[in-house]
Amino acid sequence: MKKQLATAMVCTAALGGLLVWNSQSAQAAEVKPASSAVQTQTTQTDQTSQTDANAQTQAVNTNTDVSAQTTSVASTNNTASAQAASYSVKPEEQHVQVLAQSNQVAARSYGVDVSSYQGTDMSSYARNGARYVIVKTSEGTSYRNPKASAQIASAKANDMMVMAYHFATFGSNASTAVSEANYAVSAAKSMGLPSGSYLACDWETGDGNYVNGSRDANTTAVLAFMRQVRNAGYLPLIYSGAYLLRNNLNTATINASFPISLWVASYATSGRIDTPNFDYFPSMDGVAIWQFTDNWGGLYVDGNISLVALDSVASTINPHNQTSNTSKPTNNGGKRVNSGSPIATVSFTSPIAVWTAPQGKTTGKYLANGSRWKVTAKSEVNGNWWYNLGGNQWVDGRYVMVTGFSSIPENKSDDSGSSSHNGDNLTTGETNYRAVGKINYIPGYGVNLWYGYGNSAKFSGRRLQHGSSWKIFKRAVLDSGKIWYNLGGNQWIDGNYVVISQ
């Protein structure tokens, strides 16, 4: 894949007025503004002729003075989650999912992608800890990688999951995208890529691929490619750099059809990187794989890390989406008993989605069949029960078995909003709102603090740590029903990651 260097100027933002709430003393302490020192940092991305405006950020400590972090502001696609783990709900008990053999790899596994520029022996990558190999098999409708068959065979011999990618030249032309998808599938099959494997569309600048068409046309073309790949029995991914994914494609539309299908490239620094810095992670929803360097372990090969478990047989990338009211759960899903502790056990043939609210939006997180989770509340919507797993995390009752049903508190206010909104009658627009909100995400990680909200939101360079509490001054409700909370000044957080505690 093509790489160019980009230099980004980053500065330490001076933010004031953000109040952290100390739950023991019930006092608010004003955050001290940071220094105004300006730094220069060289970053490398996978965009040709583009500058990735991401810069390294760091999670904010809780209940202490918070210093602003070094950043350059990036134009975003209204995504507030620095996705750093496949699940954020707390398991009722330790549930270990066995991921073995070369058709499965666990979350946070390393992998490499190779083309004709690399050799055919994958053993050195395997020895360095790579669990999967993504092989370039084709480009356009006339090129096939002459080394691909040998590279795929070597990956299998080294017990590595094998995937493939096709370099796109269709730009924004959906008809050409279908032709290229057919060519990509034919090439991958002939080179030994097993049916059901991941087959990515590498959509970036170079080799005549025109990326400056309209955002909608670009997205339509990419989706046409991905659908054709899926129809052929492979699992589609879309690869590009963070800048193009944010600005030239509509990833929300892609995620709606193919949840967790993004393979994003974004490098914190140029040169060798052995382990990814998750403080720099390019915050966006739906990321399956992050390409964090083009020189992993000094092997001069692209380094990647999986953000979710990858399964080339029962895909977590395209699980049952549970959006159709006519869909029928299997096994014993939907069963309820009154005895026992309030526990929901996933009972479906593929991972099930976690939702922000009953009939709300999917969070991009999925729960494995057989896993068990504590239930804190239930809500009946249109005759169907939904169960809350803590914060803004709900599962459809048709796909879980629930014990202790009668002891679960019923929340009758969540038909169209988040579980953290305490049943307020929500009015679209920005209103004054006095409360204390607690960040609910992943222990050890933080959620983004934004300048503004909605489509105009820009990342501030700061993250608020899971479990920390903050005074809220305003609430903004978008036409879609999505909620944002104001923490003072023009500083906002996504309501999907906030529990209103008082």
C-alpha positions as CSV (number, residue, x, y, z in Angstrom):
1,M,0.0,0.0,0.0
2,K,1.2,3.4,-0.8
3,K,2.6,5.7,1.9
4,Q,3.6,9.4,1.9
5,L,4.8,11.5,4.7
6,A,2.8,14.3,6.1
7,T,3.8,16.8,8.7
8,A,1.2,18.1,11.2
9,M,1.6,21.0,13.5
10,V,0.2,20.2,16.9
11,C,-0.3,22.5,19.8
12,T,-1.4,22.2,23.4
13,A,-4.9,23.6,23.7
14,A,-5.7,25.8,26.7
15,L,-9.2,24.8,27.9
16,G,-10.9,26.3,30.9
17,G,-14.2,25.9,32.5
18,L,-14.4,22.1,32.6
19,L,-15.6,21.0,36.0
20,V,-14.9,17.6,37.5
21,W,-17.3,16.4,40.1
22,N,-15.9,14.9,43.3
23,S,-18.6,12.5,44.5
24,Q,-17.2,12.3,48.0
25,S,-17.2,16.1,48.7
26,A,-19.8,17.0,46.1
27,Q,-17.6,19.9,45.1
28,A,-16.6,21.0,41.6
29,A,-13.0,21.9,40.9
30,E,-12.2,24.1,38.0
31,V,-9.6,22.6,35.6
32,K,-6.4,24.6,35.2
33,P,-5.7,25.8,31.7
34,A,-2.7,24.1,30.1
35,S,0.4,25.9,28.8
36,S,0.4,27.3,25.3
37,A,3.6,25.7,24.2
38,V,3.6,24.7,20.5
39,Q,5.2,21.5,19.3
40,T,5.9,20.1,15.9
41,Q,5.5,16.4,15.2
42,T,6.1,14.4,12.0
43,T,3.4,11.8,11.4
44,Q,3.0,9.2,8.7
45,T,-0.4,8.2,7.2
46,D,-1.6,6.0,4.4
47,Q,-3.1,8.8,2.4
48,T,-1.4,9.9,-0.7
49,S,-1.6,13.6,-1.2
50,Q,-3.5,14.1,2.0
51,T,-2.6,15.2,5.5
52,D,-4.1,13.2,8.4
53,A,-5.0,15.7,11.1
54,N,-4.9,13.2,13.9
55,A,-2.4,13.7,16.6
56,Q,-1.4,11.9,19.8
57,T,-3.7,12.3,22.7
58,Q,-3.8,10.9,26.2
59,A,-6.6,9.7,28.5
60,V,-7.5,12.2,31.2
61,N,-7.1,11.2,34.9
62,T,-10.2,11.5,37.0
63,N,-11.1,13.8,39.9
64,T,-7.9,15.8,39.5
65,D,-6.8,18.9,37.6
66,V,-6.9,17.9,34.0
67,S,-4.2,19.2,31.7
68,A,-5.1,19.6,28.0
69,Q,-3.3,17.3,25.7
70,T,-1.3,17.8,22.5
71,T,-3.4,17.6,19.4
72,S,-4.3,19.0,16.0
73,V,-8.0,19.3,15.4
74,A,-9.3,16.8,12.8
75,S,-12.6,17.1,10.9
76,T,-14.7,14.2,12.0
77,N,-17.6,12.2,10.9
78,N,-19.4,12.7,14.2
79,T,-17.8,9.7,15.9
80,A,-17.0,10.0,19.6
81,S,-15.7,6.5,20.5
82,A,-12.0,5.8,20.5
83,Q,-12.7,2.1,19.9
84,A,-10.2,0.2,21.9
85,A,-11.9,-3.1,22.8
86,S,-14.6,-5.3,21.3
87,Y,-16.8,-5.3,24.4
88,S,-17.4,-2.6,27.0
89,V,-20.1,-4.4,29.0
90,K,-19.1,-6.1,32.2
91,P,-19.4,-9.9,32.1
92,E,-21.2,-11.7,35.0
93,E,-18.4,-14.2,35.1
94,Q,-15.2,-14.6,33.2
95,H,-16.1,-15.9,29.8
96,V,-13.2,-17.2,27.8
97,Q,-13.9,-17.5,24.1
98,V,-11.5,-20.1,22.6
99,L,-10.0,-18.8,19.4
100,A,-7.8,-21.3,17.8
101,Q,-6.7,-22.6,14.4
102,S,-6.0,-20.3,11.5
103,N,-9.6,-19.3,10.8
104,Q,-9.9,-17.3,14.1
105,V,-7.8,-14.7,15.9
106,A,-8.6,-12.9,19.1
107,A,-9.0,-9.1,19.6
108,R,-5.7,-7.3,19.9
109,S,-3.9,-9.7,17.6
110,Y,-1.1,-8.6,15.3
111,G,-1.1,-9.1,11.6
112,V,0.7,-8.0,8.4
113,D,-0.4,-7.1,4.9
114,V,1.9,-8.0,2.0
115,S,2.0,-7.5,-1.8
116,S,4.5,-8.4,-4.5
117,Y,7.0,-6.1,-2.8
118,Q,7.4,-8.7,0.0
119,G,8.7,-12.3,-0.3
120,T,6.6,-15.5,-0.3
121,D,7.8,-16.8,3.1
122,M,5.6,-15.7,6.0
123,S,7.5,-17.5,8.7
124,S,9.4,-14.5,9.9
125,Y,6.2,-12.6,10.5
126,A,4.7,-15.5,12.4
127,R,7.8,-15.8,14.6
128,N,7.4,-12.1,15.4
129,G,3.9,-12.7,16.6
130,A,1.7,-12.1,13.6
131,R,-1.5,-14.2,13.7
132,Y,-2.9,-13.2,10.3
133,V,-1.7,-12.1,6.8
134,I,-3.6,-9.9,4.4
135,V,-2.4,-10.6,0.9
136,K,-2.8,-8.3,-2.1
137,T,-4.4,-10.5,-4.7
138,S,-5.5,-8.1,-7.4
139,E,-5.9,-4.6,-8.7
140,G,-8.4,-3.1,-11.1
141,T,-9.6,-5.7,-13.7
142,S,-6.2,-6.7,-15.2
143,Y,-3.6,-7.2,-12.4
144,R,-3.0,-10.2,-10.2
145,N,-0.2,-10.4,-7.7
146,P,2.2,-13.1,-9.0
147,K,3.3,-14.0,-5.5
148,A,-0.1,-14.2,-3.9
149,S,-0.7,-18.0,-4.3
150,A,2.7,-18.7,-2.6
151,Q,2.1,-16.1,0.1
152,I,-1.4,-17.5,0.9
153,A,0.0,-21.0,1.0
154,S,2.9,-19.9,3.4
155,A,0.4,-18.2,5.7
156,K,-1.6,-21.4,5.9
157,A,1.5,-23.4,6.6
158,N,2.4,-21.1,9.4
159,D,-1.1,-21.5,11.0
160,M,-2.0,-17.8,10.3
161,M,-5.4,-16.6,9.3
162,V,-5.2,-15.6,5.7
163,M,-7.1,-12.7,4.2
164,A,-6.8,-10.7,0.9
165,Y,-7.2,-7.2,-0.4
166,H,-7.9,-5.8,-3.8
167,F,-6.6,-2.3,-4.8
168,A,-9.5,-0.4,-6.2
169,T,-9.4,1.8,-9.3
170,F,-13.2,2.4,-9.7
171,G,-13.3,5.7,-7.8
172,S,-16.9,6.7,-7.5
173,N,-18.3,4.4,-10.3
174,A,-20.6,1.8,-8.9
175,S,-20.9,-0.2,-12.1
176,T,-17.1,-0.5,-12.4
177,A,-16.9,-1.4,-8.7
178,V,-19.1,-4.4,-9.3
179,S,-16.8,-5.5,-12.2
180,E,-13.7,-5.1,-10.0
181,A,-15.4,-7.0,-7.2
182,N,-16.1,-9.9,-9.6
183,Y,-12.4,-9.8,-10.7
184,A,-11.2,-9.7,-7.1
185,V,-13.3,-12.7,-6.1
186,S,-12.1,-14.7,-9.2
187,A,-8.5,-13.8,-8.4
188,A,-8.8,-14.7,-4.7
189,K,-10.4,-18.0,-5.4
190,S,-7.7,-19.0,-8.0
191,M,-5.0,-18.1,-5.5
192,G,-6.3,-20.3,-2.7
193,L,-8.2,-17.9,-0.5
194,P,-10.8,-20.0,1.3
195,S,-14.5,-19.2,0.9
196,G,-15.7,-17.2,3.9
197,S,-12.4,-15.4,4.3
198,Y,-12.1,-11.6,4.6
199,L,-11.6,-9.8,1.3
200,A,-10.9,-6.1,1.6
201,C,-11.4,-3.2,-0.8
202,D,-8.3,-1.0,-0.7
203,W,-9.7,2.4,-1.7
204,E,-7.1,5.1,-1.7
205,T,-5.3,7.5,-4.0
206,G,-2.9,6.1,-6.6
207,D,-2.9,4.0,-9.8
208,G,-5.7,6.1,-11.3
209,N,-8.2,5.7,-8.4
210,Y,-10.0,9.0,-8.3
211,V,-11.1,9.7,-4.7
212,N,-12.4,13.3,-5.1
213,G,-15.9,12.4,-6.5
214,S,-18.8,13.3,-4.3
215,R,-18.9,11.6,-0.9
216,D,-22.2,9.9,-1.6
217,A,-21.0,8.6,-5.0
218,N,-17.8,7.3,-3.5
219,T,-19.7,5.5,-0.7
220,T,-22.2,4.0,-3.1
221,A,-19.4,2.6,-5.2
222,V,-17.6,1.1,-2.2
223,L,-20.8,-0.5,-1.0
224,A,-21.4,-2.0,-4.4
225,F,-18.0,-3.6,-4.2
226,M,-18.6,-4.9,-0.7
227,R,-22.0,-6.3,-1.5
228,Q,-20.7,-8.2,-4.5
229,V,-17.9,-9.6,-2.3
230,R,-20.5,-10.7,0.3
231,N,-22.7,-12.3,-2.3
232,A,-19.8,-14.3,-3.5
233,G,-19.3,-15.8,-0.1
234,Y,-16.5,-13.7,1.3
235,L,-16.5,-11.2,4.2
236,P,-15.9,-7.6,3.0
237,L,-13.7,-4.9,4.6
238,I,-13.0,-1.4,3.4
239,Y,-9.4,-0.2,3.8
240,S,-8.2,3.4,3.6
241,G,-6.4,6.1,5.6
242,A,-8.2,7.9,8.4
243,Y,-8.4,11.2,6.4
244,L,-10.2,9.6,3.4
245,L,-12.5,7.5,5.6
246,R,-13.6,10.7,7.5
247,N,-13.9,13.1,4.6
248,N,-14.4,11.2,1.3
249,L,-16.5,8.3,2.5
250,N,-19.6,8.1,4.7
251,T,-18.5,5.5,7.2
252,A,-21.9,5.7,9.0
253,T,-23.6,4.5,5.9
254,I,-21.0,1.7,5.4
255,N,-21.3,0.6,9.1
256,A,-25.1,0.4,8.7
257,S,-24.7,-2.3,6.1
258,F,-21.4,-3.8,7.3
259,P,-20.9,-3.3,11.0
260,I,-17.2,-3.2,12.1
261,S,-15.9,-3.4,8.6
262,L,-13.3,-0.6,8.6
263,W,-9.6,-1.3,8.2
264,V,-8.0,2.1,8.9
265,A,-4.5,3.3,8.4
266,S,-3.0,6.0,10.7
267,Y,0.5,6.2,12.0
268,A,1.6,8.1,15.1
269,T,5.1,8.6,13.9
270,S,7.2,7.7,10.9
271,G,9.7,4.8,11.0
272,R,9.6,1.6,13.0
273,I,6.7,1.0,15.5
274,D,6.5,-2.3,17.3
275,T,3.4,-1.8,19.5
276,P,0.5,0.5,18.7
277,N,-0.1,3.6,20.9
278,F,-3.8,3.6,21.7
279,D,-3.7,7.1,22.9
280,Y,-3.2,7.9,19.2
281,F,-5.9,5.6,17.9
282,P,-7.9,7.3,15.1
283,S,-11.2,7.7,16.8
284,M,-14.1,6.4,14.6
285,D,-16.8,3.8,14.8
286,G,-16.8,0.4,13.2
287,V,-13.0,-0.3,13.1
288,A,-12.1,-4.0,12.8
289,I,-8.3,-3.6,12.1
290,W,-5.9,-0.7,12.7
291,Q,-2.8,-0.4,10.5
292,F,-0.4,1.5,12.8
293,T,2.9,1.3,11.0
294,D,4.6,0.5,7.7
295,N,7.7,-1.0,9.5
296,W,6.6,-3.4,12.2
297,G,9.3,-5.0,14.2
298,G,12.0,-3.8,11.9
299,L,10.7,-6.2,9.2
300,Y,9.7,-3.4,6.8
301,V,6.1,-4.7,6.5
302,D,2.8,-3.0,7.4
303,G,1.8,-3.7,11.0
304,N,-1.8,-4.2,12.0
305,I,-3.8,-4.9,15.1
306,S,-7.3,-6.3,15.3
307,L,-9.8,-4.4,17.4
308,V,-12.2,-7.2,17.6
309,A,-12.0,-11.0,17.3
310,L,-11.8,-12.0,13.7
311,D,-13.5,-15.2,12.6
312,S,-13.4,-16.2,8.9
313,V,-16.1,-18.8,9.4
314,A,-18.7,-17.2,11.7
315,S,-18.0,-13.5,11.2
316,T,-18.1,-11.0,13.9
317,I,-17.8,-8.4,11.2
318,N,-21.3,-9.1,9.8
319,P,-23.3,-10.7,12.6
320,H,-27.0,-11.0,12.7
321,N,-28.0,-7.4,12.8
322,Q,-31.4,-8.0,14.6
323,T,-33.1,-5.1,12.8
324,S,-36.0,-7.0,11.3
325,N,-39.1,-7.6,13.4
326,T,-39.7,-10.8,11.5
327,S,-36.4,-12.3,12.3
328,K,-36.6,-15.5,14.4
329,P,-34.2,-16.3,17.2
330,T,-32.9,-19.8,17.5
331,N,-31.9,-22.0,20.4
332,N,-33.7,-20.8,23.6
333,G,-33.5,-17.1,22.9
334,G,-36.3,-15.1,24.5
335,K,-36.8,-17.5,27.4
336,R,-37.4,-15.9,30.8
337,V,-37.5,-17.5,34.3
338,N,-38.1,-15.8,37.6
339,S,-35.6,-17.8,39.7
340,G,-31.9,-17.1,40.1
341,S,-29.8,-14.0,39.7
342,P,-30.7,-11.4,37.0
343,I,-28.4,-12.8,34.3
344,A,-28.8,-12.6,30.5
345,T,-27.1,-15.5,28.5
346,V,-26.7,-14.9,24.8
347,S,-28.5,-17.6,22.9
348,F,-28.1,-17.2,19.2
349,T,-26.1,-18.7,16.4
350,S,-23.9,-15.6,15.9
351,P,-22.8,-12.7,18.1
352,I,-25.6,-10.3,19.0
353,A,-25.5,-6.5,18.9
354,V,-25.3,-4.1,21.9
355,W,-27.6,-1.1,21.5
356,T,-27.5,2.4,22.9
357,A,-31.2,2.1,23.9
358,P,-34.2,-0.2,23.1
359,Q,-34.7,0.2,19.4
360,G,-31.9,2.8,19.4
361,K,-28.6,2.5,17.5
362,T,-26.0,-0.3,17.6
363,T,-22.9,0.6,19.5
364,G,-20.6,-1.4,17.3
365,K,-20.0,-4.0,20.0
366,Y,-21.2,-7.6,19.9
367,L,-21.6,-10.4,22.5
368,A,-20.7,-14.0,21.8
369,N,-23.1,-16.8,22.0
370,G,-23.1,-18.4,25.4
371,S,-21.6,-15.4,27.2
372,R,-23.3,-14.3,30.4
373,W,-24.0,-10.7,31.5
374,K,-25.5,-9.0,34.6
375,V,-28.9,-7.3,33.9
376,T,-29.7,-4.0,35.7
377,A,-33.0,-3.1,34.1
378,K,-35.6,-4.2,31.6
379,S,-37.9,-2.3,29.3
380,E,-40.8,-3.5,27.2
381,V,-41.1,-2.0,23.8
382,N,-43.9,-3.0,21.4
383,G,-44.4,-6.3,23.2
384,N,-40.7,-7.2,23.2
385,W,-38.4,-7.1,26.2
386,W,-35.0,-5.4,26.2
387,Y,-32.4,-5.8,28.9
388,N,-29.9,-3.2,30.2
389,L,-26.3,-4.4,30.9
390,G,-25.2,-1.1,32.4
391,G,-25.2,2.5,31.1
392,N,-26.3,2.9,27.5
393,Q,-25.9,-0.8,26.7
394,W,-29.0,-2.8,25.8
395,V,-29.7,-6.2,24.2
396,D,-32.8,-7.5,22.4
397,G,-34.5,-10.0,24.7
398,R,-35.3,-12.3,21.8
399,Y,-31.7,-13.3,21.6
400,V,-30.9,-14.0,25.3
401,M,-32.1,-16.3,28.0
402,V,-32.8,-14.4,31.2
403,T,-32.9,-15.6,34.8
404,G,-34.2,-13.6,37.8
405,F,-36.7,-11.9,35.4
406,S,-39.1,-10.8,38.2
407,S,-36.4,-9.1,40.2
408,I,-35.2,-6.9,37.4
409,P,-36.4,-3.3,37.7
410,E,-38.6,-2.2,34.9
411,N,-37.6,1.1,33.2
412,K,-40.6,2.4,31.3
413,S,-38.9,5.5,29.9
414,D,-36.5,4.0,27.5
415,D,-38.7,3.4,24.4
416,S,-36.8,6.0,22.4
417,G,-33.9,7.2,24.4
418,S,-30.9,6.2,26.3
419,S,-31.1,4.5,29.6
420,S,-29.1,7.3,31.2
421,H,-31.6,10.0,30.4
422,N,-33.9,9.2,33.4
423,G,-37.1,9.3,31.3
424,D,-36.9,13.0,30.5
425,N,-39.4,14.3,27.9
426,L,-36.7,15.2,25.3
427,T,-37.2,18.3,23.2
428,T,-35.1,18.7,20.1
429,G,-32.5,21.5,20.4
430,E,-30.2,23.0,23.0
431,T,-31.5,23.6,26.5
432,N,-30.1,24.3,30.0
433,Y,-29.6,21.2,31.9
434,R,-28.1,20.8,35.4
435,A,-26.9,17.4,36.4
436,V,-23.8,15.3,37.1
437,G,-22.8,12.7,34.5
438,K,-20.6,9.7,34.9
439,I,-18.4,8.5,32.0
440,N,-19.4,4.9,31.2
441,Y,-17.0,3.3,28.7
442,I,-14.1,0.9,29.3
443,P,-11.9,0.8,32.4
444,G,-8.5,2.3,31.6
445,Y,-9.8,4.2,28.6
446,G,-11.5,7.5,28.0
447,V,-14.1,9.1,25.7
448,N,-13.5,12.1,23.6
449,L,-14.2,15.6,24.6
450,W,-15.5,17.7,21.7
451,Y,-15.7,21.3,20.7
452,G,-19.3,21.6,19.7
453,Y,-21.7,18.7,19.0
454,G,-23.3,16.8,16.1
455,N,-21.8,17.0,12.6
456,S,-19.9,20.2,13.6
457,A,-18.1,18.6,16.5
458,K,-14.3,18.7,16.5
459,F,-12.1,16.7,18.7
460,S,-10.6,18.8,21.5
461,G,-7.6,16.5,22.0
462,R,-8.8,15.4,25.4
463,R,-10.4,12.3,26.7
464,L,-12.4,11.8,29.9
465,Q,-11.6,8.6,31.8
466,H,-14.2,5.9,32.4
467,G,-15.8,6.2,35.8
468,S,-15.1,10.0,36.2
469,S,-17.9,12.3,37.0
470,W,-18.6,15.8,35.6
471,K,-21.0,18.7,36.1
472,I,-23.3,19.2,33.1
473,F,-24.7,22.6,32.2
474,K,-26.6,22.0,28.9
475,R,-28.1,19.2,26.8
476,A,-28.5,19.2,23.0
477,V,-30.9,16.8,21.4
478,L,-30.5,16.2,17.6
479,D,-33.3,15.5,15.2
480,S,-32.1,11.9,15.2
481,G,-32.7,11.7,19.0
482,K,-29.0,11.6,19.7
483,I,-28.0,13.4,22.9
484,W,-24.9,15.5,23.7
485,Y,-24.0,17.1,27.1
486,N,-22.2,20.3,27.7
487,L,-19.5,20.5,30.4
488,G,-18.9,24.2,30.2
489,G,-17.9,26.6,27.5
490,N,-18.0,24.9,24.1
491,Q,-17.0,21.5,25.5
492,W,-19.3,18.6,24.8
493,I,-19.5,14.8,25.3
494,D,-21.5,12.2,23.4
495,G,-24.5,11.1,25.6
496,N,-24.0,7.5,24.6
497,Y,-21.2,7.3,27.0
498,V,-22.7,9.2,30.0
499,V,-24.9,8.0,32.9
500,I,-26.7,10.7,34.7
501,S,-26.1,10.0,38.3
502,Q,-27.8,13.0,40.0
